[in-house]
Amino acid sequence: MDHPRLIQHVKWLLANGCDMVSLFGTSGEGPSFPLFERLEATGRVIRSGVPASRLIPAVMTTGIQDARDLLT
């Protein structure tokens, strides 16, 4: 995953009218990324200065433990 490009895109979206960003989509593409990649990308975006409150967590998984991990 290209984390620098993702961070740049998220910051651009927020600076240009979006109130919040769903990092892993709303139409089902989120589960195509392994859990560790979603957690890593979300952490990097937050560490870059994007407030977690501006992100919409996409909790799309079939496993209860994965869902718990995505929300903590």
All heavy atoms as TSV, in Angstrom:
chain	resi	resn	atom	element	x	y	z
A	1	MET	N	N	0.848	-1.174	0.000
A	1	MET	CA	C	0.000	0.000	0.000
A	1	MET	C	C	0.893	1.236	0.000
A	1	MET	O	O	1.886	1.297	0.709
A	1	MET	CB	C	-0.914	-0.016	1.222
A	1	MET	CG	C	-1.849	1.164	1.272
A	1	MET	SD	S	-3.073	1.099	2.589
A	1	MET	CE	C	-3.997	-0.341	2.138
A	2	ASP	N	N	0.516	2.220	-0.762
A	2	ASP	CA	C	1.275	3.467	-0.874
A	2	ASP	C	C	0.778	4.434	0.201
A	2	ASP	O	O	-0.092	5.270	-0.043
A	2	ASP	CB	C	1.088	4.033	-2.276
A	2	ASP	CG	C	1.974	5.234	-2.551
A	2	ASP	OD1	O	2.490	5.840	-1.599
A	2	ASP	OD2	O	2.139	5.561	-3.742
A	3	HIS	N	N	1.320	4.302	1.411
A	3	HIS	CA	C	0.860	5.123	2.536
A	3	HIS	C	C	1.028	6.627	2.304
A	3	HIS	O	O	0.104	7.384	2.609
A	3	HIS	CB	C	1.552	4.691	3.830
A	3	HIS	CG	C	1.166	3.323	4.260
A	3	HIS	ND1	N	2.049	2.273	4.277
A	3	HIS	CD2	C	-0.020	2.804	4.658
A	3	HIS	CE1	C	1.442	1.180	4.679
A	3	HIS	NE2	N	0.179	1.477	4.911
A	4	PRO	N	N	2.172	7.094	1.796
A	4	PRO	CA	C	2.297	8.546	1.556
A	4	PRO	C	C	1.217	9.091	0.622
A	4	PRO	O	O	0.649	10.154	0.862
A	4	PRO	CB	C	3.696	8.695	0.959
A	4	PRO	CG	C	4.458	7.535	1.520
A	4	PRO	CD	C	3.454	6.410	1.545
A	5	ARG	N	N	0.906	8.345	-0.419
A	5	ARG	CA	C	-0.131	8.803	-1.360
A	5	ARG	C	C	-1.506	8.774	-0.701
A	5	ARG	O	O	-2.324	9.679	-0.902
A	5	ARG	CB	C	-0.131	7.939	-2.612
A	5	ARG	CG	C	-1.152	8.446	-3.638
A	5	ARG	CD	C	-1.120	7.643	-4.891
A	5	ARG	NE	N	-0.034	8.131	-5.718
A	5	ARG	CZ	C	0.345	7.556	-6.852
A	5	ARG	NH1	N	-0.241	6.477	-7.284
A	5	ARG	NH2	N	1.326	8.075	-7.557
A	6	LEU	N	N	-1.784	7.740	0.099
A	6	LEU	CA	C	-3.053	7.669	0.820
A	6	LEU	C	C	-3.206	8.866	1.755
A	6	LEU	O	O	-4.246	9.526	1.775
A	6	LEU	CB	C	-3.149	6.363	1.616
A	6	LEU	CG	C	-4.362	6.237	2.536
A	6	LEU	CD1	C	-5.661	6.212	1.742
A	6	LEU	CD2	C	-4.226	4.987	3.414
A	7	ILE	N	N	-2.162	9.156	2.513
A	7	ILE	CA	C	-2.199	10.290	3.457
A	7	ILE	C	C	-2.413	11.595	2.706
A	7	ILE	O	O	-3.239	12.424	3.101
A	7	ILE	CB	C	-0.917	10.314	4.301
A	7	ILE	CG1	C	-0.897	9.112	5.254
A	7	ILE	CG2	C	-0.780	11.632	5.055
A	7	ILE	CD1	C	0.452	8.839	5.886
A	8	GLN	N	N	-1.692	11.780	1.618
A	8	GLN	CA	C	-1.847	12.995	0.815
A	8	GLN	C	C	-3.284	13.131	0.308
A	8	GLN	O	O	-3.875	14.209	0.361
A	8	GLN	CB	C	-0.871	12.960	-0.362
A	8	GLN	CG	C	-0.973	14.154	-1.283
A	8	GLN	CD	C	-0.041	14.027	-2.479
A	8	GLN	OE1	O	0.447	12.936	-2.810
A	8	GLN	NE2	N	0.210	15.136	-3.139
A	9	HIS	N	N	-3.847	12.026	-0.158
A	9	HIS	CA	C	-5.215	12.059	-0.691
A	9	HIS	C	C	-6.232	12.368	0.407
A	9	HIS	O	O	-7.138	13.189	0.215
A	9	HIS	CB	C	-5.537	10.725	-1.364
A	9	HIS	CG	C	-6.874	10.675	-2.016
A	9	HIS	ND1	N	-7.229	11.505	-3.062
A	9	HIS	CD2	C	-7.962	9.906	-1.768
A	9	HIS	CE1	C	-8.474	11.249	-3.426
A	9	HIS	NE2	N	-8.939	10.274	-2.651
A	10	VAL	N	N	-6.082	11.730	1.569
A	10	VAL	CA	C	-7.003	11.983	2.681
A	10	VAL	C	C	-6.947	13.451	3.092
A	10	VAL	O	O	-7.982	14.106	3.276
A	10	VAL	CB	C	-6.688	11.056	3.882
A	10	VAL	CG1	C	-7.435	11.499	5.130
A	10	VAL	CG2	C	-7.028	9.619	3.537
A	11	LYS	N	N	-5.747	13.985	3.218
A	11	LYS	CA	C	-5.609	15.398	3.610
A	11	LYS	C	C	-6.205	16.318	2.549
A	11	LYS	O	O	-6.838	17.328	2.879
A	11	LYS	CB	C	-4.146	15.735	3.879
A	11	LYS	CG	C	-3.648	15.100	5.170
A	11	LYS	CD	C	-2.206	15.471	5.461
A	11	LYS	CE	C	-1.782	14.921	6.808
A	11	LYS	NZ	N	-0.407	15.323	7.153
A	12	TRP	N	N	-6.037	15.977	1.272
A	12	TRP	CA	C	-6.625	16.777	0.209
A	12	TRP	C	C	-8.147	16.754	0.292
A	12	TRP	O	O	-8.804	17.785	0.170
A	12	TRP	CB	C	-6.162	16.274	-1.163
A	12	TRP	CG	C	-6.632	17.147	-2.281
A	12	TRP	CD1	C	-5.995	18.230	-2.808
A	12	TRP	CD2	C	-7.869	17.029	-2.993
A	12	TRP	NE1	N	-6.760	18.789	-3.804
A	12	TRP	CE2	C	-7.920	18.069	-3.934
A	12	TRP	CE3	C	-8.936	16.140	-2.918
A	12	TRP	CZ2	C	-8.986	18.242	-4.804
A	12	TRP	CZ3	C	-10.007	16.319	-3.780
A	12	TRP	CH2	C	-10.017	17.357	-4.709
A	13	LEU	N	N	-8.719	15.569	0.488
A	13	LEU	CA	C	-10.173	15.458	0.593
A	13	LEU	C	C	-10.719	16.310	1.734
A	13	LEU	O	O	-11.709	17.034	1.571
A	13	LEU	CB	C	-10.581	13.993	0.799
A	13	LEU	CG	C	-10.401	13.057	-0.394
A	13	LEU	CD1	C	-10.590	11.614	0.034
A	13	LEU	CD2	C	-11.350	13.427	-1.521
A	14	LEU	N	N	-10.062	16.243	2.887
A	14	LEU	CA	C	-10.533	17.000	4.049
A	14	LEU	C	C	-10.354	18.505	3.855
A	14	LEU	O	O	-11.167	19.289	4.332
A	14	LEU	CB	C	-9.803	16.519	5.312
A	14	LEU	CG	C	-10.127	15.074	5.724
A	14	LEU	CD1	C	-9.217	14.640	6.866
A	14	LEU	CD2	C	-11.592	14.919	6.101
A	15	ALA	N	N	-9.318	18.898	3.146
A	15	ALA	CA	C	-9.081	20.326	2.895
A	15	ALA	C	C	-9.986	20.889	1.802
A	15	ALA	O	O	-10.107	22.108	1.666
A	15	ALA	CB	C	-7.617	20.548	2.507
A	16	ASN	N	N	-10.626	20.008	1.049
A	16	ASN	CA	C	-11.422	20.456	-0.094
A	16	ASN	C	C	-12.893	20.085	0.006
A	16	ASN	O	O	-13.545	19.808	-1.000
A	16	ASN	CB	C	-10.807	19.921	-1.388
A	16	ASN	CG	C	-9.531	20.639	-1.726
A	16	ASN	OD1	O	-9.575	21.742	-2.261
A	16	ASN	ND2	N	-8.398	20.053	-1.383
A	17	GLY	N	N	-13.407	20.087	1.215
A	17	GLY	CA	C	-14.849	19.975	1.379
A	17	GLY	C	C	-15.400	18.730	2.032
A	17	GLY	O	O	-16.568	18.718	2.411
A	18	CYS	N	N	-14.614	17.687	2.154
A	18	CYS	CA	C	-15.125	16.490	2.825
A	18	CYS	C	C	-15.044	16.675	4.334
A	18	CYS	O	O	-14.044	17.177	4.846
A	18	CYS	CB	C	-14.319	15.250	2.430
A	18	CYS	SG	S	-14.589	14.737	0.733
A	19	ASP	N	N	-16.095	16.302	5.022
A	19	ASP	CA	C	-16.089	16.366	6.484
A	19	ASP	C	C	-15.397	15.161	7.091
A	19	ASP	O	O	-14.757	15.266	8.143
A	19	ASP	CB	C	-17.514	16.453	7.032
A	19	ASP	CG	C	-18.196	17.757	6.656
A	19	ASP	OD1	O	-17.515	18.803	6.650
A	19	ASP	OD2	O	-19.396	17.721	6.349
A	20	MET	N	N	-15.550	14.016	6.438
A	20	MET	CA	C	-14.990	12.764	6.944
A	20	MET	C	C	-14.567	11.904	5.749
A	20	MET	O	O	-15.023	12.125	4.634
A	20	MET	CB	C	-16.007	12.022	7.799
A	20	MET	CG	C	-16.483	12.815	9.003
A	20	MET	SD	S	-17.685	11.916	9.982
A	20	MET	CE	C	-16.577	10.963	11.013
A	21	VAL	N	N	-13.710	10.916	6.030
A	21	VAL	CA	C	-13.235	10.018	4.984
A	21	VAL	C	C	-13.356	8.575	5.473
A	21	VAL	O	O	-12.978	8.260	6.597
A	21	VAL	CB	C	-11.758	10.320	4.627
A	21	VAL	CG1	C	-11.214	9.308	3.638
A	21	VAL	CG2	C	-11.610	11.730	4.080
A	22	SER	N	N	-13.880	7.724	4.613
A	22	SER	CA	C	-13.902	6.288	4.864
A	22	SER	C	C	-12.713	5.697	4.112
A	22	SER	O	O	-12.706	5.666	2.883
A	22	SER	CB	C	-15.221	5.687	4.368
A	22	SER	OG	O	-15.195	4.296	4.529
A	23	LEU	N	N	-11.701	5.266	4.838
A	23	LEU	CA	C	-10.463	4.831	4.203
A	23	LEU	C	C	-10.626	3.614	3.307
A	23	LEU	O	O	-9.891	3.452	2.337
A	23	LEU	CB	C	-9.406	4.514	5.267
A	23	LEU	CG	C	-8.878	5.695	6.057
A	23	LEU	CD1	C	-7.852	5.222	7.082
A	23	LEU	CD2	C	-8.262	6.731	5.134
A	24	PHE	N	N	-11.544	2.752	3.617
A	24	PHE	CA	C	-11.643	1.506	2.864
A	24	PHE	C	C	-13.000	1.324	2.217
A	24	PHE	O	O	-13.503	0.214	2.085
A	24	PHE	CB	C	-11.263	0.320	3.761
A	24	PHE	CG	C	-9.834	0.410	4.173
A	24	PHE	CD1	C	-9.496	0.913	5.410
A	24	PHE	CD2	C	-8.830	0.065	3.294
A	24	PHE	CE1	C	-8.173	1.044	5.771
A	24	PHE	CE2	C	-7.495	0.200	3.637
A	24	PHE	CZ	C	-7.167	0.684	4.885
A	25	GLY	N	N	-13.554	2.417	1.768
A	25	GLY	CA	C	-14.736	2.367	0.928
A	25	GLY	C	C	-16.035	2.039	1.626
A	25	GLY	O	O	-16.077	1.736	2.807
A	26	THR	N	N	-17.073	2.141	0.839
A	26	THR	CA	C	-18.411	1.896	1.350
A	26	THR	C	C	-19.147	0.846	0.534
A	26	THR	O	O	-20.288	0.534	0.813
A	26	THR	CB	C	-19.241	3.195	1.323
A	26	THR	OG1	O	-19.272	3.681	-0.029
A	26	THR	CG2	C	-18.654	4.243	2.236
A	27	SER	N	N	-18.491	0.314	-0.479
A	27	SER	CA	C	-19.202	-0.642	-1.336
A	27	SER	C	C	-18.554	-2.028	-1.334
A	27	SER	O	O	-18.648	-2.761	-2.295
A	27	SER	CB	C	-19.294	-0.097	-2.763
A	27	SER	OG	O	-17.995	0.142	-3.264
A	28	GLY	N	N	-17.864	-2.356	-0.265
A	28	GLY	CA	C	-17.381	-3.713	-0.111
A	28	GLY	C	C	-15.926	-3.965	-0.400
A	28	GLY	O	O	-15.453	-5.081	-0.233
A	29	GLU	N	N	-15.162	-2.952	-0.825
A	29	GLU	CA	C	-13.770	-3.234	-1.143
A	29	GLU	C	C	-12.874	-3.355	0.083
A	29	GLU	O	O	-11.785	-3.901	0.028
A	29	GLU	CB	C	-13.188	-2.215	-2.119
A	29	GLU	CG	C	-13.327	-0.763	-1.747
A	29	GLU	CD	C	-14.670	-0.144	-2.094
A	29	GLU	OE1	O	-15.236	-0.389	-3.150
A	29	GLU	OE2	O	-15.134	0.613	-1.257
A	30	GLY	N	N	-13.323	-2.887	1.219
A	30	GLY	CA	C	-12.530	-2.955	2.446
A	30	GLY	C	C	-12.022	-4.329	2.807
A	30	GLY	O	O	-10.830	-4.506	3.100
A	31	PRO	N	N	-12.866	-5.355	2.779
A	31	PRO	CA	C	-12.399	-6.689	3.135
A	31	PRO	C	C	-11.356	-7.270	2.188
A	31	PRO	O	O	-10.722	-8.263	2.500
A	31	PRO	CB	C	-13.670	-7.539	3.122
A	31	PRO	CG	C	-14.765	-6.569	3.350
A	31	PRO	CD	C	-14.324	-5.305	2.657
A	32	SER	N	N	-11.165	-6.662	1.014
A	32	SER	CA	C	-10.139	-7.180	0.108
A	32	SER	C	C	-8.734	-6.849	0.601
A	32	SER	O	O	-7.760	-7.398	0.100
A	32	SER	CB	C	-10.347	-6.637	-1.315
A	32	SER	OG	O	-10.124	-5.245	-1.356
A	33	PHE	N	N	-8.633	-5.960	1.596
A	33	PHE	CA	C	-7.351	-5.663	2.226
A	33	PHE	C	C	-7.234	-6.497	3.495
A	33	PHE	O	O	-8.178	-6.556	4.286
A	33	PHE	CB	C	-7.272	-4.181	2.621
A	33	PHE	CG	C	-7.197	-3.248	1.453
A	33	PHE	CD1	C	-8.348	-2.714	0.906
A	33	PHE	CD2	C	-5.975	-2.889	0.909
A	33	PHE	CE1	C	-8.286	-1.838	-0.166
A	33	PHE	CE2	C	-5.904	-2.017	-0.170
A	33	PHE	CZ	C	-7.066	-1.498	-0.706
A	34	PRO	N	N	-6.090	-7.120	3.720
A	34	PRO	CA	C	-5.916	-7.867	4.969
A	34	PRO	C	C	-6.062	-6.946	6.180
A	34	PRO	O	O	-5.763	-5.745	6.109
A	34	PRO	CB	C	-4.488	-8.403	4.881
A	34	PRO	CG	C	-4.118	-8.322	3.441
A	34	PRO	CD	C	-4.919	-7.190	2.867
A	35	LEU	N	N	-6.504	-7.505	7.291
A	35	LEU	CA	C	-6.721	-6.728	8.506
A	35	LEU	C	C	-5.482	-5.937	8.901
A	35	LEU	O	O	-5.565	-4.750	9.213
A	35	LEU	CB	C	-7.152	-7.648	9.649
A	35	LEU	CG	C	-7.358	-6.962	11.002
A	35	LEU	CD1	C	-8.477	-5.934	10.920
A	35	LEU	CD2	C	-7.647	-8.003	12.067
A	36	PHE	N	N	-4.300	-6.564	8.866
A	36	PHE	CA	C	-3.100	-5.856	9.291
A	36	PHE	C	C	-2.824	-4.638	8.410
A	36	PHE	O	O	-2.332	-3.621	8.891
A	36	PHE	CB	C	-1.881	-6.791	9.343
A	36	PHE	CG	C	-1.286	-7.124	7.999
A	36	PHE	CD1	C	-0.260	-6.350	7.475
A	36	PHE	CD2	C	-1.736	-8.202	7.265
A	36	PHE	CE1	C	0.295	-6.649	6.238
A	36	PHE	CE2	C	-1.191	-8.516	6.032
A	36	PHE	CZ	C	-0.168	-7.734	5.513
A	37	GLU	N	N	-3.158	-4.703	7.112
A	37	GLU	CA	C	-2.950	-3.553	6.230
A	37	GLU	C	C	-3.926	-2.427	6.564
A	37	GLU	O	O	-3.549	-1.250	6.528
A	37	GLU	CB	C	-3.101	-3.957	4.764
A	37	GLU	CG	C	-1.912	-4.694	4.221
A	37	GLU	CD	C	-1.990	-4.893	2.716
A	37	GLU	OE1	O	-2.741	-4.171	2.032
A	37	GLU	OE2	O	-1.279	-5.793	2.225
A	38	ARG	N	N	-5.167	-2.777	6.863
A	38	ARG	CA	C	-6.139	-1.744	7.228
A	38	ARG	C	C	-5.741	-1.055	8.522
A	38	ARG	O	O	-5.825	0.175	8.641
A	38	ARG	CB	C	-7.542	-2.350	7.354
A	38	ARG	CG	C	-8.124	-2.727	5.999
A	38	ARG	CD	C	-9.528	-3.241	6.132
A	38	ARG	NE	N	-9.490	-4.686	6.384
A	38	ARG	CZ	C	-10.513	-5.397	6.801
A	38	ARG	NH1	N	-11.668	-4.828	7.043
A	38	ARG	NH2	N	-10.387	-6.695	6.977
A	39	LEU	N	N	-5.294	-1.836	9.503
A	39	LEU	CA	C	-4.872	-1.251	10.779
A	39	LEU	C	C	-3.637	-0.381	10.596
A	39	LEU	O	O	-3.553	0.728	11.153
A	39	LEU	CB	C	-4.605	-2.355	11.803
A	39	LEU	CG	C	-5.827	-3.148	12.251
A	39	LEU	CD1	C	-5.402	-4.333	13.109
A	39	LEU	CD2	C	-6.809	-2.260	12.995
A	40	GLU	N	N	-2.670	-0.850	9.817
A	40	GLU	CA	C	-1.450	-0.084	9.574
A	40	GLU	C	C	-1.755	1.231	8.860
A	40	GLU	O	O	-1.272	2.291	9.241
A	40	GLU	CB	C	-0.454	-0.913	8.761
A	40	GLU	CG	C	0.815	-0.175	8.395
A	40	GLU	CD	C	1.711	0.163	9.567
A	40	GLU	OE1	O	1.590	-0.459	10.635
A	40	GLU	OE2	O	2.549	1.072	9.426
A	41	ALA	N	N	-2.555	1.172	7.820
A	41	ALA	CA	C	-2.887	2.374	7.064
A	41	ALA	C	C	-3.648	3.381	7.924
A	41	ALA	O	O	-3.351	4.579	7.901
A	41	ALA	CB	C	-3.703	2.014	5.824
A	42	THR	N	N	-4.612	2.908	8.687
A	42	THR	CA	C	-5.376	3.802	9.559
A	42	THR	C	C	-4.458	4.457	10.582
A	42	THR	O	O	-4.537	5.668	10.804
A	42	THR	CB	C	-6.505	3.026	10.265
A	42	THR	OG1	O	-7.354	2.445	9.270
A	42	THR	CG2	C	-7.319	3.936	11.164
A	43	GLY	N	N	-3.575	3.690	11.184
A	43	GLY	CA	C	-2.633	4.241	12.149
A	43	GLY	C	C	-1.722	5.279	11.530
A	43	GLY	O	O	-1.470	6.331	12.124
A	44	ARG	N	N	-1.233	5.020	10.349
A	44	ARG	CA	C	-0.347	5.986	9.687
A	44	ARG	C	C	-1.078	7.287	9.354
A	44	ARG	O	O	-0.515	8.366	9.477
A	44	ARG	CB	C	0.249	5.381	8.426
A	44	ARG	CG	C	1.326	4.368	8.724
A	44	ARG	CD	C	1.954	3.896	7.431
A	44	ARG	NE	N	2.915	2.858	7.669
A	44	ARG	CZ	C	4.110	2.821	7.081
A	44	ARG	NH1	N	4.469	3.771	6.241
A	44	ARG	NH2	N	4.934	1.834	7.325
A	45	VAL	N	N	-2.319	7.172	8.902
A	45	VAL	CA	C	-3.097	8.383	8.598
A	45	VAL	C	C	-3.281	9.212	9.871
A	45	VAL	O	O	-3.087	10.425	9.861
A	45	VAL	CB	C	-4.451	8.018	7.945
A	45	VAL	CG1	C	-5.358	9.225	7.860
A	45	VAL	CG2	C	-4.229	7.411	6.561
A	46	ILE	N	N	-3.614	8.567	10.959
A	46	ILE	CA	C	-3.809	9.284	12.226
A	46	ILE	C	C	-2.493	9.889	12.702
A	46	ILE	O	O	-2.447	11.057	13.112
A	46	ILE	CB	C	-4.429	8.346	13.281
A	46	ILE	CG1	C	-5.867	8.004	12.884
A	46	ILE	CG2	C	-4.386	8.987	14.674
A	46	ILE	CD1	C	-6.481	6.887	13.696
A	47	ARG	N	N	-1.402	9.126	12.633
A	47	ARG	CA	C	-0.095	9.653	13.065
A	47	ARG	C	C	0.372	10.806	12.190
A	47	ARG	O	O	1.193	11.608	12.610
A	47	ARG	CB	C	0.943	8.535	13.101
A	47	ARG	CG	C	0.724	7.568	14.256
A	47	ARG	CD	C	1.901	6.619	14.452
A	47	ARG	NE	N	2.176	5.774	13.308
A	47	ARG	CZ	C	1.573	4.621	13.026
A	47	ARG	NH1	N	0.616	4.173	13.836
A	47	ARG	NH2	N	1.909	3.914	11.973
A	48	SER	N	N	-0.158	10.923	10.979
A	48	SER	CA	C	0.227	12.024	10.087
A	48	SER	C	C	-0.452	13.337	10.477
A	48	SER	O	O	-0.165	14.375	9.887
A	48	SER	CB	C	-0.128	11.690	8.642
A	48	SER	OG	O	-1.510	11.903	8.383
A	49	GLY	N	N	-1.363	13.265	11.446
A	49	GLY	CA	C	-2.032	14.475	11.900
A	49	GLY	C	C	-3.510	14.555	11.582
A	49	GLY	O	O	-4.174	15.511	11.976
A	50	VAL	N	N	-4.042	13.586	10.880
A	50	VAL	CA	C	-5.478	13.572	10.592
A	50	VAL	C	C	-6.196	13.090	11.855
A	50	VAL	O	O	-5.908	12.007	12.355
A	50	VAL	CB	C	-5.807	12.639	9.402
A	50	VAL	CG1	C	-7.306	12.522	9.216
A	50	VAL	CG2	C	-5.138	13.133	8.130
A	51	PRO	N	N	-7.109	13.891	12.389
A	51	PRO	CA	C	-7.828	13.464	13.597
A	51	PRO	C	C	-8.663	12.198	13.335
A	51	PRO	O	O	-9.335	12.088	12.305
A	51	PRO	CB	C	-8.748	14.641	13.922
A	51	PRO	CG	C	-8.184	15.805	13.173
A	51	PRO	CD	C	-7.513	15.230	11.959
A	52	ALA	N	N	-8.605	11.273	14.249
A	52	ALA	CA	C	-9.392	10.043	14.115
A	52	ALA	C	C	-10.875	10.353	13.975
A	52	ALA	O	O	-11.610	9.607	13.323
A	52	ALA	CB	C	-9.147	9.135	15.314
A	53	SER	N	N	-11.306	11.457	14.554
A	53	SER	CA	C	-12.723	11.839	14.480
A	53	SER	C	C	-13.156	12.216	13.060
A	53	SER	O	O	-14.344	12.334	12.790
A	53	SER	CB	C	-13.005	13.000	15.428
A	53	SER	OG	O	-12.251	14.135	15.041
A	54	ARG	N	N	-12.206	12.387	12.150
A	54	ARG	CA	C	-12.534	12.722	10.759
A	54	ARG	C	C	-12.540	11.480	9.863
A	54	ARG	O	O	-12.709	11.586	8.653
A	54	ARG	CB	C	-11.538	13.743	10.200
A	54	ARG	CG	C	-11.377	15.036	10.981
A	54	ARG	CD	C	-12.423	16.090	10.756
A	54	ARG	NE	N	-12.754	16.469	9.433
A	54	ARG	CZ	C	-12.211	17.481	8.738
A	54	ARG	NH1	N	-11.254	18.199	9.253
A	54	ARG	NH2	N	-12.656	17.769	7.530
A	55	LEU	N	N	-12.316	10.308	10.476
A	55	LEU	CA	C	-12.301	9.058	9.722
A	55	LEU	C	C	-13.530	8.227	10.063
A	55	LEU	O	O	-13.956	8.182	11.211
A	55	LEU	CB	C	-11.038	8.254	10.050
A	55	LEU	CG	C	-9.711	8.946	9.754
A	55	LEU	CD1	C	-8.553	8.077	10.226
A	55	LEU	CD2	C	-9.579	9.279	8.280
A	56	ILE	N	N	-14.076	7.575	9.052
A	56	ILE	CA	C	-15.205	6.673	9.249
A	56	ILE	C	C	-14.651	5.261	9.217
A	56	ILE	O	O	-14.149	4.813	8.176
A	56	ILE	CB	C	-16.258	6.848	8.144
A	56	ILE	CG1	C	-16.785	8.276	8.127
A	56	ILE	CG2	C	-17.391	5.838	8.326
A	56	ILE	CD1	C	-17.643	8.590	6.919
A	57	PRO	N	N	-14.703	4.558	10.346
A	57	PRO	CA	C	-14.158	3.199	10.331
A	57	PRO	C	C	-15.047	2.265	9.517
A	57	PRO	O	O	-16.261	2.240	9.694
A	57	PRO	CB	C	-14.144	2.800	11.807
A	57	PRO	CG	C	-15.189	3.657	12.438
A	57	PRO	CD	C	-15.246	4.937	11.637
A	58	ALA	N	N	-14.429	1.556	8.608
A	58	ALA	CA	C	-15.155	0.581	7.796
A	58	ALA	C	C	-14.952	-0.787	8.424
A	58	ALA	O	O	-13.930	-1.415	8.230
A	58	ALA	CB	C	-14.648	0.607	6.357
A	59	VAL	N	N	-15.905	-1.210	9.206
A	59	VAL	CA	C	-15.798	-2.478	9.917
A	59	VAL	C	C	-16.517	-3.539	9.105
A	59	VAL	O	O	-17.657	-3.882	9.375
A	59	VAL	CB	C	-16.366	-2.365	11.346
A	59	VAL	CG1	C	-16.174	-3.671	12.100
A	59	VAL	CG2	C	-15.713	-1.219	12.085
A	60	MET	N	N	-15.847	-3.997	8.066
A	60	MET	CA	C	-16.429	-5.011	7.191
A	60	MET	C	C	-15.582	-6.263	7.324
A	60	MET	O	O	-14.457	-6.311	6.831
A	60	MET	CB	C	-16.426	-4.513	5.755
A	60	MET	CG	C	-17.265	-3.266	5.570
A	60	MET	SD	S	-17.042	-2.513	3.953
A	60	MET	CE	C	-15.458	-1.712	4.163
A	61	THR	N	N	-16.096	-7.224	8.026
A	61	THR	CA	C	-15.381	-8.473	8.232
A	61	THR	C	C	-16.364	-9.555	8.639
A	61	THR	O	O	-17.460	-9.252	9.107
A	61	THR	CB	C	-14.287	-8.301	9.312
A	61	THR	OG1	O	-13.579	-9.526	9.466
A	61	THR	CG2	C	-14.855	-7.868	10.641
A	62	THR	N	N	-15.973	-10.756	8.448
A	62	THR	CA	C	-16.829	-11.859	8.875
A	62	THR	C	C	-16.427	-12.384	10.243
A	62	THR	O	O	-17.131	-13.207	10.812
A	62	THR	CB	C	-16.765	-13.017	7.868
A	62	THR	OG1	O	-15.400	-13.436	7.734
A	62	THR	CG2	C	-17.315	-12.591	6.522
A	63	GLY	N	N	-15.310	-11.908	10.773
A	63	GLY	CA	C	-14.825	-12.396	12.059
A	63	GLY	C	C	-15.043	-11.407	13.177
A	63	GLY	O	O	-14.692	-10.233	13.051
A	64	ILE	N	N	-15.630	-11.837	14.277
A	64	ILE	CA	C	-15.903	-10.954	15.406
A	64	ILE	C	C	-14.621	-10.392	16.002
A	64	ILE	O	O	-14.571	-9.239	16.411
A	64	ILE	CB	C	-16.790	-11.656	16.472
A	64	ILE	CG1	C	-17.286	-10.660	17.501
A	64	ILE	CG2	C	-16.036	-12.782	17.145
A	64	ILE	CD1	C	-18.340	-9.736	16.982
A	65	GLN	N	N	-13.563	-11.191	16.041
A	65	GLN	CA	C	-12.297	-10.702	16.604
A	65	GLN	C	C	-11.703	-9.612	15.701
A	65	GLN	O	O	-11.168	-8.625	16.201
A	65	GLN	CB	C	-11.296	-11.850	16.777
A	65	GLN	CG	C	-11.712	-12.889	17.786
A	65	GLN	CD	C	-11.902	-12.298	19.174
A	65	GLN	OE1	O	-11.192	-11.396	19.595
A	65	GLN	NE2	N	-12.889	-12.798	19.893
A	66	ASP	N	N	-11.796	-9.773	14.389
A	66	ASP	CA	C	-11.305	-8.743	13.478
A	66	ASP	C	C	-12.102	-7.453	13.650
A	66	ASP	O	O	-11.548	-6.352	13.636
A	66	ASP	CB	C	-11.396	-9.203	12.025
A	66	ASP	CG	C	-10.361	-10.266	11.672
A	66	ASP	OD1	O	-9.450	-10.513	12.492
A	66	ASP	OD2	O	-10.463	-10.828	10.565
A	67	ALA	N	N	-13.404	-7.567	13.804
A	67	ALA	CA	C	-14.250	-6.390	14.030
A	67	ALA	C	C	-13.833	-5.669	15.309
A	67	ALA	O	O	-13.703	-4.446	15.339
A	67	ALA	CB	C	-15.717	-6.773	14.098
A	68	ARG	N	N	-13.584	-6.433	16.361
A	68	ARG	CA	C	-13.138	-5.841	17.628
A	68	ARG	C	C	-11.818	-5.104	17.414
A	68	ARG	O	O	-11.633	-3.978	17.859
A	68	ARG	CB	C	-12.980	-6.911	18.691
A	68	ARG	CG	C	-12.590	-6.317	20.052
A	68	ARG	CD	C	-11.871	-7.280	20.956
A	68	ARG	NE	N	-10.604	-7.610	20.284
A	68	ARG	CZ	C	-9.933	-8.728	20.505
A	68	ARG	NH1	N	-10.381	-9.632	21.337
A	68	ARG	NH2	N	-8.821	-8.962	19.878
A	69	ASP	N	N	-10.882	-5.729	16.718
A	69	ASP	CA	C	-9.570	-5.119	16.487
A	69	ASP	C	C	-9.672	-3.845	15.673
A	69	ASP	O	O	-8.928	-2.891	15.887
A	69	ASP	CB	C	-8.632	-6.106	15.797
A	69	ASP	CG	C	-8.233	-7.265	16.688
A	69	ASP	OD1	O	-8.442	-7.182	17.931
A	69	ASP	OD2	O	-7.719	-8.256	16.152
A	70	LEU	N	N	-10.602	-3.794	14.729
A	70	LEU	CA	C	-10.778	-2.598	13.914
A	70	LEU	C	C	-11.370	-1.441	14.710
A	70	LEU	O	O	-11.176	-0.276	14.353
A	70	LEU	CB	C	-11.683	-2.907	12.714
A	70	LEU	CG	C	-11.004	-3.701	11.608
A	70	LEU	CD1	C	-12.059	-4.257	10.651
A	70	LEU	CD2	C	-10.007	-2.847	10.865
A	71	LEU	N	N	-12.089	-1.732	15.752
A	71	LEU	CA	C	-12.740	-0.681	16.519
A	71	LEU	C	C	-11.951	-0.245	17.750
A	71	LEU	O	O	-12.351	0.686	18.438
A	71	LEU	CB	C	-14.134	-1.150	16.955
A	71	LEU	CG	C	-15.132	-1.280	15.818
A	71	LEU	CD1	C	-16.411	-1.930	16.300
A	71	LEU	CD2	C	-15.421	0.073	15.183
A	72	THR	N	N	-10.847	-0.890	18.041
A	72	THR	CA	C	-10.060	-0.511	19.224
A	72	THR	C	C	-8.780	0.168	18.854
A	72	THR	O	O	-8.354	0.188	17.764
A	72	THR	CB	C	-9.750	-1.732	20.098
A	72	THR	OG1	O	-9.060	-2.690	19.336
A	72	THR	CG2	C	-11.011	-2.317	20.675
